[in-house]
């Protein structure tokens, strides 16, 4: 699978504000905790936050607030950013090698709160899962 339309807008130039990025990172942390903390998932979240801090010239690491699906829906209103949030959530679920049922259920709660139908969510999950399983992870590096 290539980085074609199934992965858009994930690897495009979607502009995230610091608030958007931190809200997504907080949601990722919430999702990661549903089936126990896995080092690979936490590393992915920490890397994301560190990159945002670096881009913004922050002198100290950002502290993430608690997040829920409803809170994220109130904070992120742009459709492309909402899709990126669900895409990275599914990607996070695969960070430890398996998307667990508790992770899938929590991601689906976020997707529903962000206005995605079940079939839309399933399409996102299929695209991200196919990409991860293909081994063509070059866009991450």
N, C-alpha and C positions, 0 to 999 in steps of 0.2 A: 504494500500500500504506500502510495506517495503522500506528500503533505498537501494534497488537493483539497477540494471543497469539503470533504468530510471532516477536515480539521480546522477549517476556517470558522470563526475568526481567530483561533488560538495563536497561530503563528503569523499574524498580520500586524499591522501597525495600529492596533487599537490603543488609544491613549487612556491610561489609567491615572487618575489623581492619586495622591498619597492616601486620601481617605478611602477611595475605592480599593486600592491595593491592600491596605490594612484591614478593611472589612472582609475581603476575600481571604486573607491569611488567617483571620480570626475564625472564619467559617471552616477553613481547612483544619485548623486545630480542633475545632469542635467535632468534625467528622472523624478525624484521626483517633480521637479518644473513645469512640463508641465500641471499639473492639480491643481496647488496650493500646498503650503507646508503643509504636514500633520505631526503632531508631531510624530506619530509612524514611519513614513518613515525616518524622520530626525534623530530620536533616533537610528534607525538601522544603518544609515550611520555613525553617530558619534561614535557608539560603535565599528564599523568596523575600523575606523581610529584610535581610542584610543587603540584598541588591537594591531594594527600594530605598533603604536608608542611605546607601552609597550614592544613588542617583540624586537624592535630595540633599546630600551633604550633612546628614545628621551626625552629630558628635557622639550620641549614645544610642544603644539599641532601642527600637520601638517596643513598647509593651502593648501587647494585644488585649483588647477588651473581650468580655464574654460575647458570644454571638449565638443567634438563633435564626431559623429560617425567616421568621417574620421580621426580625430586625434587619437582616440583610436585604430583604425585599423593600423595606423602607429606605435603606441607604443607597441602594443601587437601582436606578431606574432605567438606564440605557440598555436597550435590548442586546447589543453586541457585548457589553461588559457582563451582562447577566449570563450570556452563553459562555463566555470565557470562564466565568466562575464555576459553572457546572462542568465544563471540560476539564479544568484543572482539578476539580474535586474527584472526578473519575480517574484522572491521571494519578492523583495522590493515592487513591484506593489501590492502584496497581504498584505503588512504590515498593511494597514489601513482597511483591510477587503474586498476590492474589487479592481480588476485590471480594471482600467478605460480605455475607448477607447483611450484617448490621451496618456496614459502611454503605452498601447499596441502598438500604432502607432510609438511612439518614440523608444521603445525597438526594434521593427521590423526594424527601420532605423539603429540602432546599429548592429543588427543581420546581416542585408544585407551587411553593410560595413565590417563586420568581416568575410564575406564569407559564411554565412548560407543561404541555400535555404529557401523558404517559408515553405515547408513541414518539413524541419529540425527544423526550429523555432517552428512550430506548435507542433511537437513532444516534444520539450523542454517545451513549455508552458503547454501541457497536463500533462506531468510528474510532474512538479512543482505544478501545480494547483491540481492535484489529491492528491499529498502528503499533501499539505496545507489543503485541504478539509477533508482528512482522520483523521486529528487531531494527527497523529503520528509524532509530531515535536521534538521528543527526540534528534535527532542529533544536534540540535541547542544549547542544554544545556549541 
